[in-house]
Each structure stands twice: as C-alpha cells, then as structure tokens.
Amino acid sequence: MTKPRHGLPGKQQILDFIASADTAVGKREIARAFGLSGAEKIALKALLKDMADEGLIDHSPGRAFHQMGGLPKVTVLRVADVGDDGAAWAVPERWEADAPPPRLRVKERGRGALGLGDRILARTEQLGTGWIAHPMKKLARGSELMLGVLHAEGNLLWLQGVEKKERRDFPVSDAGGAAPGDLVLAEKTGRPPRLTARVTERLGDPFAPRSFSMIAIHKLGLPVDFAEEALEEAERVARQPLGDGREDLRHLPIVAIDPEDARDHDDAVWAAPDDAEDNAGGWQAVVAIADVSFYVRPGGALDRDARRRGNSVYFPDRVVPMLPETLSADICSLKAGEDRAALACHLRIGKAGAIKAWRFTRAVVRIRANIAYEAAQAAIDGAADAVPPDLVEDALKPLWASWRALDTARRKRAPLNLDLPERRVMLDEKGRLLSVAPRERLDAHRLIEDFMIAANVAAAKALEAKKAPVMYRDHEPPAREKLVALKEYLKTHGLDFALGQVIRPATFNAILDKVAESDARPEIMEQVLRSQTQAYYAPANTGHFGLALGSYAHFTSPIRRYADLLVHRALVGAYALGPGALPAEDAAQMERIGESISMLERRAMEAERDTIDRYVAAYLAERVGQVVQARITGVQSFGFFATVEGVGGDGLVPARDLGREYFRHDETARALVGEETGTVYRGGMTLELRLVEANPISGALRFELVEGRPPPRTRVLKRRGRRANIRHQRR
C-alpha cells in the first residue's frame, strides 16, 4: 500500500486509501495516515460527511468506512450455501442497503470445514466483480438456530419457520421428542437441496399466553437470565444505606406520571413559580431520576450484564430488564411513599420556556404519588375523583402551568412533528389477548416528554461545560440521496421540495401542514419518516436533528438504558458527587460502547415490533374472511402492502391477484398502474379488502380484493417519459 502524503486528503485519495487498506478504516485511521491534527481533523469529519451524502462511502456497523455498495474490510458473514464439492458461499450477517447483499466465496484452508449456517469473522476482498472472504475466526452458531412450529402431513413431520420471509417448510429428521403444534428451536442439517431440520429444544405451545414474546426472545437471542454473581450483587447493594451528603427533597410534592401498566419508574417531576427577581414569571423545577449509578458500579457483575443487554426490552406480556428486578422493579424504582436515591436535575425555566440555568445533585426523594397519564389528564380536565384534590393543587397544576412555558419554547424550536400512532395491546390477568388499538395521545404525555427533554439537554450541556465525556444521542440530518428520493415522491402529489434550501425539521412540518386534511397524509408522513437517518449513541456531538437541538444526551431512564447510566456516571464524576463515577477506561472507549449499545437498541426495537405484529395477527385471526377497511402502506413490483385501519399489522395483496390486467410499478410515485384502465393502487389510499390469512406465528397477514367492488377511480395527469404522474381521487 502506497504511503499517503500528509495534509488534508482529497476525496479520491480517501477512496484509494480505503480500497488499499488491509484492515477496517475509520476516521481515526485516515487522520493518522495523513498526519492530520486539530482543525484538519474537523475538516476531515466534514469531508467524510460530504462523501457519504454524495454516495461515495458508507458506514459499516463499527462506524468504519467502506466504498458505497461495497463491504467493510472486516465483517461477520453467515454461510448461506455449501456446494456438492464442499465450496462455501457466505452473505453479510447484517445488510441494510437497498441492493441485494453480495455473495462471497469463502477461501477455506480445508474444504468442508464450514457448514450451512456457520458464522465467521472474515476479511473481505473484491476481485473483479466478485468478492472473496478470508476467514479469521469461526463464531458461535447459537443465534443461527431456526425457530418454527411443527406440523404433520401424512407420516412426515415438517418445520414451518416463524420468519415472514421464510417461504418453505423443512422436513424434520429428528423431532427430539416434540410433537405437531409445538414451537421449537431447530438447526438445519445436510446440504442443498437435501436440507432437513433437527429439533434442539421444545419451547411449548406457540399460541399460549406469553409465547409471542418468547418467539422474539429466542429468535433474536435476547439474554434473559442474569449471571449468578450479578443477582448476588443486586441483593447486596439493595441493602446498602443511601449514603451521606444527599440533598433532602422529601418535602417536595414530587410525582411520577407513567403509563398505567408501567413496570418501573425512572423519573418524577415537580415545579413551582420562581420567586427570584431575575426570573419573574418563570418557574423552578426538579426532574428526579433514579440514582442507578449509586447501585451499579463500573466493572462489577451488574455492570457487565447491563452492558451486555444495553437496554430493557418491553413486550405486552413481560419485560426483559437491563437490571435484575431487585433493582429495576424495587429499590431503584421511584415508588410512592418510599425513600429513594435520586440524581436530581434542578432547572430554572424562563417565562417563555427557555432553560436559564441548571444544576445536578444527589438527593433523597419520597414520591408523593405514582399517577397514570390518563388519571393526571382527567384531573387537570376537571374530573373530581381522578386524583386527590390536594395533589392536583400542590403538584399537577404547577406542573401544567410550567409546562405551558416549555411547550411555547418547543413550538418556537419547531422539532419534527410526526404524530405516528402507537398500538396498545391489552391482555387479561392470564396474559390472554383482549384488544389491539391505537394508544391515545394526551397533554400529560407531552408534559412528561418536554420535562425529560429539558433535563436531557441540561445533562449534555452541563457535561460540556465541565469538559467531561458525554454519550450523546445523535440524530443527523437526512442524507442527500434520501432527500432526492423524497423530492421525486412529493412531486407525484403535486408538492414542491427544494433541495437547495437549508433543511430543518420545520421544512418537513410545512409539507405535512399542506396535506393536513388529505387522505395521503399518513403515507406522506411515513415517507418523511423513512427519509430520516437513524439515531445512535456516540461521544461526538452531531446534534439532534429531529428535536432541533444542538446538544442532547439521554439522562432520564438509567433503569432501562445503559446510555443514561453512562451519562449519570459522567455527571457524578464532573460534579464530584461521590462513588460511581465514569472510569477513565470507559471514557476512552465511549465510541466503541456507543456502537454496541446502538446495535442492541436496534435489536430491542425489532423484538418489540415483531411481537406486536404477532399479537395483531392473533387478534385479526378471528376476522379472517371478513372485509376490513385498510390503507396501502407500501408498493412493490410484486404487489402492495396494506394495514388494517385502527389496528395495524402489515399484509400483502400480490400483484397476481389484481386480475388479468398488467400493472406497471411506478417506483417514484410508489404506485401500481394498470396499463389498460389506468387503475392505480398507491401508498396512502384507503380501500376495502378481504382478510384471507392472519398467521400469529409469523405475524404475517394476506389480503385480497373484494369481488364486485369497483376499482379506485383515477386519472392520468401527464406523462414524463415512461412514468405517469397520477393523483388518486376520493371515491
């Protein structure tokens, strides 16, 4: 490899360096290779961002760079095919690009050493138009086991996978004592085309209460059991005294406002008018957060287990906690009437909602009450029996008055306003499904959100002022290629979107305001969401685009997020608040830790989303054969996806079921267009569909058109080359 010259490199030099490097290349490696320092490193960061926006480079999961459309230099691969001659082919274990993942020929020292489903850490090499994988280390196969349900056909036993994308069933060579109808873990054995499944563990009845979350837990390998030493440490630290030197806030009527079904209580709030002359008309407030850093010390067994999990995972029927229940549901949970250790964020809020000052202390609090969102809202709205009258006067009314100031500042800041509904699954006391419905959005929810955001901003800025390490919650502006695609899509709705303008959250809000009463609003809102980047944790501050904030960290949920625990430890060290400060070795590894907990967060989100989909499918299974009101959520060349209004779920209407007419896929308009009649099926349309399948095991739905119903009326406005600009007219 040619040694790069010193000085800020050009784009082609960076591409050449990445291509010729033998190991993973990140910003640090580029800066070192070109001898950059100080202001040059800042300029390099901007240059790399520009290159990413232009589509020249992309990030690998470890935030190393590789050429767009290529592979990281070192990555985890999964063996997807083994030929009759023993040659193995692998695919990336994680692939988030729009294009199909590349297949790599595995260059093994000994043929046949790898089997189907094996995972390897490998160095990748591009040769011509193909790829070669050089194995470095064979990894554990635990997460590659197949999860499925057994069913019998004649004398044969078959395994049906729980994945929506799993199109085929596998013959079972060894049932391991399991019977038809059982949910099992199995491993694929043999070689294509003679693959079979061998059951390794029987998990029980897939339709029993609590099974849907268990499917996600096993599928994604969520750690459920704590190490014995972690459980012992939790019992020991839970008995320790709260410690000397804590600020006593037990006289304040602090309240915790949470979901009715909350399993733990991280945060509580209090507010009152500020009597200081320099803040006339303003407010003083306390956001009290469970002092988890006092109990979970760096390097201990509890800390190791918490970092391995990254966060708690919440299902309708259970929670997989980041910390043992001795801490998460008891001693760290801010329960009414109990003395609890807290890290208190003291805020001074100006009359117009600006945060004028903040300070952090370790405190002892005694929560006056744990109140559900619905009860707090009802009390403010005048319900006499929702909350005791003295609590309304002492706690809720001052909170609402100070929140109105925060709300004024929020509106002025104009964060991204995507009001996407959240589904709530209701279960009975035995865990059986009762209903699925959108969760109501109240001012009480917004109040707590705005107080938490204020505390999170204060934590980030306080650490910056102390020049202490910060684990930021970063949300970068949308990439240019996403904006170009959004512009083309909005054009099909007659909406202009200028790429040359400075893109702010308010830019997208203005678009949504224009379609406030339109049937297309839900689809446009979803497309705006898809244009956004994914938030992540990192020690480098890129701001939070969605919230329109320059500095933002997560501070308010240390029971359930490891990132918040790191911020607490940094505050403890910066303010000299006692034991539990962030150690120097963790401060030096913040980038790596941020990458890890960002990945674990995505895993948790996938687990929660998949489980909700299974509950929705189970709820809709009783309506198979019925006609439902649905909205198209996505369009592909092979058909369109739709969701049941007010319930959710995602089901396919295959293009082959749309009749004998040929339907052309208009990718820009996200529509299927009939070549003969001009009939259009496009995102955002509402129509009646018949539900023909609801599979609770995979969470998949399938719909079909209702015979005898007229197709949606459309008209073609004009053609641009081969593509039509088509508007859907309301029936």
C-alpha positions in Angstrom: 0.0 0.0 0.0 1.3 3.4 -1.0 2.0 5.6 2.0 -0.3 8.7 1.8 1.2 12.1 1.8 0.5 14.5 4.7 -2.2 17.2 4.7 -6.0 17.1 4.2 -6.6 14.5 1.5 -8.9 14.8 -1.4 -11.9 12.6 -2.0 -10.1 10.3 -4.4 -7.2 9.9 -2.1 -9.5 8.8 0.7 -11.2 6.3 -1.7 -7.8 4.9 -2.7 -6.7 4.6 0.9 -9.9 2.7 1.9 -9.5 0.4 -1.1 -5.9 -0.4 -0.4 -6.1 -0.8 3.4 -5.8 -4.3 4.8 -7.9 -3.6 7.9 -11.0 -1.6 8.8 -10.6 2.1 8.1 -12.3 4.7 10.3 -11.8 8.5 10.8 -9.0 7.8 13.3 -7.1 5.7 10.8 -7.5 8.2 8.0 -6.3 11.1 10.2 -3.3 9.1 11.4 -2.3 8.0 7.9 -2.4 11.6 6.5 -0.8 13.1 9.7 -3.9 15.3 10.5 -4.4 17.2 13.7 -6.5 19.9 15.3 -8.6 21.9 12.7 -7.6 19.4 10.0 -9.5 16.6 11.8 -12.6 18.8 12.0 -12.3 19.4 8.3 -11.9 15.7 7.7 -15.1 15.0 9.5 -17.0 17.4 7.3 -15.3 16.0 4.2 -16.3 12.4 5.1 -19.9 13.5 5.7 -20.0 15.1 2.3 -18.6 11.9 0.7 -21.3 9.9 2.5 -24.0 12.3 1.3 -22.7 12.0 -2.2 -22.9 8.3 -2.0 -19.1 7.7 -2.3 -18.7 6.0 1.0 -20.8 4.3 3.7 -20.5 3.3 7.3 -20.1 -0.3 8.5 -21.7 -1.3 11.8 -18.4 -0.4 13.6 -18.5 3.1 12.1 -15.6 2.3 9.9 -15.9 3.4 6.3 -16.1 1.5 3.0 -16.9 2.4 -0.5 -20.7 2.7 -1.2 -22.1 -0.5 -2.4 -19.1 -2.5 -1.1 -18.4 -4.3 2.1 -16.4 -3.5 5.3 -12.8 -4.8 5.3 -13.6 -7.0 8.3 -17.1 -8.2 9.0 -19.3 -11.0 10.2 -20.6 -13.4 7.5 -23.1 -16.3 7.5 -22.6 -19.3 5.3 -25.6 -19.4 3.1 -24.7 -22.2 0.7 -22.4 -25.2 0.5 -21.9 -26.9 -2.8 -21.5 -30.6 -3.6 -17.8 -30.0 -3.9 -17.6 -28.5 -0.4 -17.1 -24.9 -1.5 -18.9 -22.5 0.8 -20.6 -19.2 -0.1 -21.4 -16.6 2.5 -23.5 -13.4 2.9 -23.2 -10.5 5.3 -24.9 -11.1 8.6 -26.2 -7.5 8.6 -27.0 -5.8 5.4 -29.1 -2.5 5.4 -28.6 -1.3 1.8 -31.4 -1.3 -0.7 -29.5 -3.5 -3.2 -29.3 -7.3 -2.6 -26.5 -8.5 -0.4 -23.3 -9.7 -2.1 -22.4 -13.4 -2.1 -18.7 -14.1 -1.1 -16.8 -17.2 -2.0 -15.2 -18.4 1.2 -11.5 -19.2 0.8 -11.0 -22.1 3.2 -7.8 -23.8 4.1 -9.6 -27.1 4.2 -12.6 -27.7 2.1 -15.7 -28.8 4.0 -14.6 -27.1 7.2 -17.7 -24.9 7.2 -21.3 -25.9 7.2 -24.6 -24.2 6.3 -25.4 -21.5 8.9 -21.9 -21.2 10.3 -20.9 -17.7 11.3 -17.4 -16.4 10.6 -15.4 -13.2 11.2 -13.7 -12.6 7.8 -11.6 -10.2 5.9 -13.2 -9.3 2.6 -11.5 -8.8 -0.7 -13.0 -7.7 -4.0 -11.7 -9.4 -7.2 -13.1 -8.0 -10.4 -16.9 -8.0 -9.9 -16.9 -10.7 -7.3 -15.9 -11.0 -3.6 -13.7 -13.3 -1.6 -13.9 -14.0 2.2 -10.8 -14.9 4.1 -12.0 -16.5 7.4 -10.3 -15.1 10.5 -12.4 -16.8 13.2 -15.3 -19.1 13.4 -18.1 -17.7 15.7 -20.8 -19.4 17.8 -23.8 -20.6 15.9 -26.4 -20.1 18.7 -28.2 -17.2 17.1 -28.4 -19.1 13.8 -30.9 -21.7 15.0 -34.2 -21.7 13.3 -37.4 -21.0 15.2 -40.6 -22.7 14.0 -43.7 -24.7 14.5 -44.0 -28.4 13.7 -46.9 -29.7 11.6 -47.7 -33.2 10.2 -48.5 -34.1 6.6 -49.3 -37.8 6.4 -46.5 -39.7 8.0 -44.0 -36.8 7.6 -43.2 -34.0 10.1 -42.4 -30.6 8.8 -41.0 -27.4 10.3 -42.6 -24.0 9.4 -40.4 -21.0 10.3 -41.7 -18.0 12.2 -40.0 -15.6 9.8 -42.3 -13.8 7.4 -39.7 -14.2 4.6 -39.3 -17.9 5.2 -41.2 -19.3 2.1 -40.5 -23.0 2.5 -41.0 -25.7 5.1 -38.3 -28.2 6.0 -38.7 -31.9 6.6 -37.8 -32.9 10.2 -35.1 -35.5 10.5 -35.1 -35.6 14.3 -38.1 -34.2 16.3 -36.3 -34.5 19.7 -39.5 -35.6 21.5 -41.5 -32.6 20.1 -45.0 -33.1 18.6 -47.0 -31.4 15.9 -48.1 -28.0 17.0 -45.0 -27.4 19.2 -42.9 -24.3 19.0 -39.3 -25.5 18.7 -35.7 -24.4 18.1 -34.0 -26.4 15.3 -30.9 -26.4 13.3 -30.7 -27.0 9.6 -28.7 -30.1 8.6 -27.5 -31.5 5.4 -26.6 -29.7 2.2 -28.8 -28.2 -0.5 -31.1 -29.4 -1.9 -31.5 -32.0 0.8 -31.8 -29.8 3.8 -33.6 -31.1 6.9 -34.3 -29.8 10.4 -33.2 -31.3 13.7 -35.1 -30.1 16.8 -32.7 -29.0 19.5 -35.3 -27.6 22.0 -39.0 -27.8 22.6 -40.5 -24.4 23.6 -44.2 -25.4 24.0 -47.5 -24.1 22.7 -46.9 -21.1 20.3 -50.5 -19.9 20.9 -50.2 -20.0 24.7 -50.2 -16.7 26.6 -46.7 -15.1 26.7 -45.5 -17.2 23.7 -45.3 -14.4 21.2 -42.7 -12.5 23.2 -40.8 -15.8 23.8 -40.6 -16.2 20.0 -38.9 -12.8 19.7 -36.6 -13.6 22.6 -35.3 -16.8 21.1 -35.3 -15.5 17.5 -33.0 -12.5 18.4 -31.1 -14.1 21.2 -32.1 -11.7 23.9 -30.3 -12.5 27.2 -33.0 -13.4 29.8 -31.1 -14.9 32.7 -28.7 -12.9 34.8 -25.3 -14.2 35.9 -25.5 -15.6 39.4 -22.9 -13.2 40.6 -25.0 -10.3 39.2 -28.1 -11.4 41.2 -26.0 -11.7 44.3 -24.5 -8.3 43.8 -28.0 -6.8 43.3 -29.3 -8.3 46.6 -26.2 -6.9 48.4 -26.2 -3.4 47.0 -30.0 -3.1 47.5 -29.4 -3.3 51.3 -26.8 -0.5 51.4 -27.8 2.8 53.0 -28.5 5.8 50.7 -25.3 7.5 51.8 -24.4 10.8 53.4 -24.4 14.2 51.8 -27.6 13.8 49.7 -29.8 16.8 49.3 -33.1 16.2 51.1 -36.0 16.8 48.7 -38.6 14.7 50.6 -40.6 17.8 51.5 -41.4 18.5 47.8 -44.7 17.0 46.3 -42.8 15.2 43.5 -44.9 12.9 41.4 -44.2 10.2 38.9 -46.5 10.2 35.9 -46.3 7.0 33.8 -48.3 4.6 31.7 -50.9 2.7 33.7 -49.1 -0.6 33.1 -45.6 0.8 33.9 -43.3 -1.9 35.4 -40.6 0.6 36.6 -40.5 4.3 37.4 -37.3 6.0 36.4 -38.4 9.6 36.7 -40.5 12.0 38.7 -41.2 15.8 38.4 -42.0 18.9 40.5 -42.5 22.5 39.6 -43.4 25.8 41.3 -43.3 29.5 40.5 -39.8 31.0 40.7 -39.7 33.8 43.3 -36.3 35.1 42.2 -36.3 38.7 40.8 -34.2 37.7 37.8 -36.8 35.2 36.7 -40.1 37.0 37.2 -42.9 34.9 35.8 -40.7 31.9 35.4 -40.5 28.6 37.1 -38.2 26.3 39.1 -38.4 22.6 38.6 -36.9 19.3 39.6 -36.6 16.3 37.4 -35.7 13.5 39.8 -34.1 10.4 38.2 -33.4 7.0 39.9 -29.8 7.1 41.0 -28.8 3.8 39.4 -25.1 4.7 39.3 -25.1 4.5 43.1 -26.0 0.8 43.0 -24.5 -0.3 39.7 -20.8 0.4 39.9 -18.4 0.2 36.9 -16.7 -3.1 36.3 -19.0 -5.1 38.6 -21.1 -8.2 37.6 -24.2 -6.0 37.4 -22.4 -3.6 35.1 -21.2 -6.4 32.8 -24.7 -7.8 32.5 -26.3 -4.4 31.9 -23.8 -3.5 29.2 -24.3 -6.9 27.5 -28.1 -6.1 27.4 -27.8 -2.4 26.5 -31.4 -1.7 27.4 -34.6 -3.3 28.7 -37.0 -4.8 26.2 -40.7 -4.2 26.7 -43.3 -6.7 25.5 -47.1 -6.6 26.1 -46.8 -9.6 28.5 -43.4 -9.2 30.1 -40.2 -7.1 30.3 -36.7 -8.4 29.7 -35.0 -5.9 32.1 -31.5 -4.5 31.8 -31.1 -4.8 35.6 -32.4 -7.6 38.0 -35.9 -7.0 39.4 -34.4 -6.4 42.8 -33.2 -3.1 41.4 -35.3 -2.3 38.4 -38.7 -3.0 40.0 -37.9 -2.3 43.6 -35.0 -0.3 45.1 -34.3 1.9 42.1 -37.9 2.3 41.1 -39.4 5.6 42.3 -42.3 4.3 44.3 -44.7 6.5 46.2 -44.1 6.8 49.9 -40.6 5.2 49.8 -37.3 7.0 50.4 -35.3 6.6 47.2 -31.9 7.7 45.9 -32.1 10.1 43.0 -29.9 12.2 40.8 -31.8 15.5 40.7 -31.7 17.9 37.8 -32.7 21.4 39.1 -34.0 23.7 36.3 -34.9 27.4 36.2 -37.4 27.9 33.4 -37.9 31.4 32.0 -41.4 32.8 31.3 -41.1 32.0 27.6 -39.9 28.4 28.3 -36.1 28.9 27.9 -33.9 26.9 30.3 -32.0 29.6 32.1 -29.9 27.6 34.5 -29.4 24.0 35.8 -27.5 22.1 38.5 -27.2 18.4 39.5 -27.2 16.9 42.9 -27.5 13.5 44.5 -30.7 13.6 46.5 -33.1 11.6 48.6 -36.8 11.8 47.5 -40.1 10.5 48.6 -42.5 10.4 45.7 -45.9 11.7 46.7 -47.8 9.6 44.2 -47.5 7.4 41.1 -50.1 8.6 38.7 -51.2 7.2 35.4 -51.2 9.5 32.4 -55.0 9.1 31.9 -55.7 10.0 35.6 -53.4 13.0 35.6 -55.1 14.3 32.4 -58.6 13.7 33.8 -57.7 15.6 37.0 -56.5 18.6 35.0 -59.6 18.4 32.8 -61.8 18.7 35.9 -62.6 15.1 37.0 -63.1 15.3 40.7 -62.2 11.8 41.7 -59.2 11.0 39.3 -56.5 12.3 41.7 -56.8 13.6 45.3 -57.7 17.4 45.3 -54.6 18.4 47.4 -52.3 16.6 44.9 -54.0 18.4 42.0 -53.4 21.8 43.7 -49.9 21.1 45.0 -48.4 19.1 42.2 -50.4 18.9 38.9 -51.5 22.5 38.4 -48.0 24.0 38.9 -46.6 21.3 36.6 -49.1 22.1 33.8 -48.5 25.8 34.2 -44.7 25.5 33.9 -45.2 23.0 31.0 -47.1 25.6 29.0 -43.9 27.7 29.1 -41.9 24.7 27.9 -44.5 24.0 25.2 -44.2 27.6 24.0 -40.4 27.1 23.6 -40.9 23.8 21.9 -43.3 25.3 19.3 -40.8 28.0 18.6 -38.0 25.5 18.2 -40.3 23.5 15.7 -39.0 20.0 16.1 -40.1 17.3 13.6 -43.8 16.7 14.1 -44.5 13.1 13.1 -47.6 12.1 15.1 -47.5 8.4 14.2 -49.9 6.3 16.2 -48.6 3.7 18.7 -50.5 0.5 19.1 -51.5 -0.8 22.6 -52.1 -4.5 23.2 -54.5 -5.2 26.1 -54.2 -8.5 27.9 -56.2 -10.0 30.7 -54.7 -11.2 34.0 -53.8 -14.5 32.5 -52.0 -13.0 29.5 -54.7 -13.7 27.0 -55.3 -11.1 24.2 -58.3 -8.8 24.7 -57.8 -6.0 22.1 -55.4 -4.0 20.0 -56.0 -0.3 19.5 -54.1 3.0 19.0 -52.7 4.5 22.2 -54.4 7.8 23.0 -52.0 10.8 22.9 -52.6 13.3 25.8 -51.2 16.5 27.0 -50.0 14.5 30.0 -47.7 12.6 27.7 -46.4 15.8 26.1 -45.8 17.3 29.5 -43.5 14.5 30.7 -41.7 14.4 27.3 -40.9 18.1 27.5 -39.6 17.9 31.0 -37.5 14.9 30.1 -36.1 16.7 27.0 -35.2 19.7 29.1 -33.3 17.5 31.6 -31.5 15.6 28.8 -30.4 18.9 27.2 -29.2 20.2 30.6 -27.2 17.0 31.2 -25.4 17.3 27.9 -24.6 21.0 28.3 -23.6 20.5 32.0 -21.0 17.9 30.9 -19.8 20.1 28.1 -19.3 23.0 30.5 -17.2 20.6 32.7 -15.3 19.3 29.7 -16.4 15.8 30.7 -17.1 12.9 28.4 -20.7 12.8 27.0 -22.5 9.9 25.4 -24.7 11.9 23.0 -27.9 10.9 21.4 -27.1 11.9 17.9 -29.6 12.3 15.1 -28.0 13.6 11.9 -29.9 15.4 9.1 -31.2 13.3 6.2 -28.7 12.2 3.6 -28.9 13.9 0.2 -29.9 10.8 -1.7 -32.9 10.3 0.7 -33.9 13.9 0.1 -33.7 13.4 -3.7 -35.9 10.4 -3.5 -38.4 12.3 -1.3 -38.4 15.2 -3.7 -39.4 12.9 -6.6 -42.1 11.2 -4.4 -43.6 14.5 -3.3 -43.7 15.7 -6.9 -46.2 12.9 -7.6 -48.5 14.6 -5.1 -48.0 18.0 -6.6 -45.8 19.2 -3.7 -42.6 21.2 -4.3 -39.5 20.4 -2.3 -36.4 22.5 -3.0 -33.1 20.7 -2.4 -31.1 23.9 -2.3 -32.7 25.2 0.9 -31.4 24.7 4.4 -33.1 21.6 5.6 -34.6 21.9 9.1 -37.4 19.9 10.9 -39.7 22.8 10.2 -39.1 22.2 6.5 -40.9 18.8 6.8 -43.5 20.2 9.2 -44.5 22.7 6.5 -45.0 19.9 4.0 -47.2 18.0 6.4 -49.2 21.2 7.2 -50.1 21.4 3.4 -51.6 17.9 3.5 -53.3 18.1 6.9 -56.7 17.1 5.6 -55.6 14.9 2.7 -56.1 11.1 2.5 -52.5 11.0 1.5 -51.2 12.5 4.8 -50.4 9.1 6.6 -48.4 7.9 3.6 -46.6 11.2 3.2 -45.8 11.2 6.9 -44.4 7.7 6.6 -42.2 8.7 3.6 -40.9 11.7 5.5 -40.0 9.4 8.4 -38.2 7.0 6.0 -36.1 9.9 4.7 -34.7 10.5 8.2 -31.5 8.9 9.5 -31.4 6.5 12.4 -30.4 8.0 15.8 -27.4 6.5 17.6 -25.2 6.9 20.6 -21.7 8.4 20.2 -19.2 10.6 22.1 -19.0 13.0 19.2 -21.8 15.6 19.0 -23.6 16.0 15.7 -26.8 17.4 17.3 -30.3 16.0 17.3 -32.0 17.0 14.0 -35.4 15.6 14.8 -35.7 17.6 18.1 -34.0 20.7 16.6 -31.4 20.6 19.4 -27.7 21.3 19.3 -26.7 19.1 22.3 -28.7 16.2 23.5 -28.0 13.2 25.7 -30.1 10.5 27.3 -30.2 11.1 31.1 -33.7 10.2 32.3 -34.0 6.4 32.0 -31.0 4.7 33.7 -33.1 1.7 34.8 -33.7 0.7 31.2 -30.9 2.3 29.1 -27.2 1.8 29.5 -26.5 5.1 27.7 -28.3 7.0 30.5 -26.2 5.2 33.1 -23.1 6.4 31.4 -24.3 10.0 31.5 -25.1 9.6 35.2 -21.6 8.4 35.9 -20.1 11.3 33.9 -22.2 13.7 35.9 -21.2 12.1 39.2 -17.6 12.5 38.3 -17.9 16.0 36.9 -19.8 17.3 39.9 -17.8 15.3 42.5 -21.0 13.6 43.8 -19.4 10.6 45.3 -18.9 6.9 44.3 -19.9 5.5 40.9 -18.1 8.0 38.6 -17.2 7.1 35.0 -13.8 5.4 35.0 -11.1 6.6 32.7 -11.0 3.3 30.7 -14.7 3.7 29.9 -14.2 7.3 28.9 -11.6 6.2 26.5 -13.9 3.6 24.9 -17.0 5.7 24.5 -17.1 5.3 20.8 -16.9 1.5 20.9 -19.5 1.4 23.7 -21.8 3.7 21.7 -21.6 1.5 18.7 -22.5 -1.6 20.8 -25.5 -0.1 22.6 -26.8 1.4 19.4 -26.8 -2.1 17.9 -28.5 -3.5 21.0 -31.2 -0.8 20.8 -32.0 -1.8 17.2 -32.3 -5.4 18.3 -34.7 -4.4 21.1 -36.8 -2.4 18.7 -37.0 -5.3 16.2 -38.1 -7.7 19.0 -40.8 -5.3 20.3 -42.1 -4.6 16.7 -42.2 -8.3 15.7 -44.1 -9.2 18.9 -46.7 -6.5 18.4 -47.1 -7.8 14.8 -47.8 -11.3 16.2 -50.4 -10.1 18.6 -52.1 -8.1 15.9 -52.2 -11.2 13.7 -53.7 -13.2 16.6 -56.3 -10.5 17.1 -57.2 -10.4 13.5 -57.2 -14.2 13.1 -60.9 -14.2 14.3 -61.8 -11.9 11.4 -60.3 -14.0 8.5 -62.8 -13.9 5.7 -64.2 -10.6 6.7 -64.0 -7.3 4.7 -61.9 -4.7 6.5 -61.1 -1.1 6.0 -57.4 -0.9 5.0 -54.8 1.6 4.0 -52.0 0.9 1.5 -48.6 1.4 3.3 -46.1 0.2 0.6 -46.0 -0.7 -3.0 -43.6 -3.1 -4.8 -43.5 -4.6 -8.2 -44.9 -7.9 -6.8 -47.9 -6.3 -5.1 -48.8 -3.8 -2.4 -48.9 -3.9 1.4 -51.8 -2.7 3.5 -52.6 -2.2 7.2 -56.0 -2.5 8.9 -57.2 0.9 10.0 -57.1 1.4 13.7 -55.5 -1.9 14.4 -52.2 -2.2 12.4 -50.5 -5.2 11.0 -49.0 -5.4 7.5 -50.3 -7.7 4.9 -49.7 -8.3 1.2 -52.0 -8.2 -1.8 -50.0 -10.0 -4.5 -50.0 -8.4 -8.0 -51.1 -11.7 -9.5 -54.4 -11.3 -7.6 -55.2 -7.9 -9.1 -56.8 -9.5 -12.2 -55.6 -10.3 -15.7 -54.6 -6.7 -16.4 -50.8 -5.9 -16.3 -49.8 -3.5 -13.6 -46.7 -1.4 -14.0 -44.7 -0.4 -10.9 -44.1 3.3 -10.8 -41.2 3.5 -8.3 -41.2 7.3 -8.0 -44.9 7.5 -7.3 -44.9 4.4 -5.2 -47.8 3.0 -7.2 -49.0 0.1 -9.3 -50.6 1.4 -12.5 -52.9 -0.7 -14.8 -51.7 -0.5 -18.4 -55.2 -0.8 -19.9 -57.6 1.0 -17.5 -55.2 3.4 -15.6 -56.4 1.9 -12.3 -53.9 2.9 -9.6 -53.0 1.4 -6.3 -50.7 3.8 -4.5 -49.4 4.4 -1.0 -51.9 6.2 1.4 -55.0 5.0 -0.4 -57.8 3.6 1.7 -59.9 0.7 0.4 -61.9 -2.3 1.5 -60.0 -5.6 1.4 -60.9 -9.1 2.4 -58.6 -10.6 5.1 -57.7 -14.1 3.9 -54.8 -15.0 6.2 -53.6 -14.0 9.6 -50.6 -16.0 10.9 -49.8 -15.3 14.6 -46.7 -17.4 14.4 -45.0 -15.2 11.8 -47.1 -12.0 12.3 -47.9 -12.1 8.5 -51.3 -11.0 7.0 -52.6 -11.5 3.5 -55.5 -9.7 1.8 -57.3 -9.9 -1.5 -59.5 -7.5 -3.4 -63.3 -7.7 -2.8 -65.0 -9.2 -5.8 -67.7 -6.9 -7.4 -66.2 -3.8 -5.8 -65.2 -1.1 -8.4 -61.5 -0.3 -8.6 -60.4 3.1 -7.3 -61.1 5.9 -9.8 -58.0 7.7 -11.0 -56.9 9.9 -13.8 -53.6 10.4 -15.5 -52.4 14.0 -15.3 -49.5 13.8 -17.7 -46.6 11.6 -18.7 -42.9 12.2 -18.0 -41.1 9.9 -20.3 -42.3 6.4 -19.4 -43.6 7.4 -15.9 -47.1 8.8 -15.2 -47.8 11.5 -12.6 -51.0 10.1 -11.1 -53.3 11.5 -8.4 -55.8 9.4 -6.6 -59.3 11.0 -6.4 -61.6 10.3 -3.5 -64.4 7.9 -4.2 
